[in-house]
Amino acid sequence: MGDIWLREENGRIRVGVTRSLVEQYKEFLYVEFTKKEGESFKAGEPLVALESLKSIYELSLPFNGRVVETNKSVAEDPSLLNRSPEKTWLIVVERA
């Protein structure tokens, strides 16, 4: 889990990726939410796919839960994630 950050807010968890992950992949060009708002997920199941020129990083979490919100702005403009990963969240989830 060293590639992601989690911030608990009012019983929900905001999720993003670290600067070191962005630097490792150089630049993310495409963000796809593999789970939509309202959908449940199991531990280890891909929630977000981040595509770079070389490969795809699949973000998953080590617990079961439900996706509450997705950041549509970053899907429309992945450069937001590349410029400021510590401030750019991807999804908000609730634990099951």
Summary of the structure (lengths in Angstrom):
residues: 96
radius of gyration: 12.2
end to end distance: 18.8
largest distance: 37.1
contacts: 285
relative contact order: 0.28
helix: 18%
strand: 44%
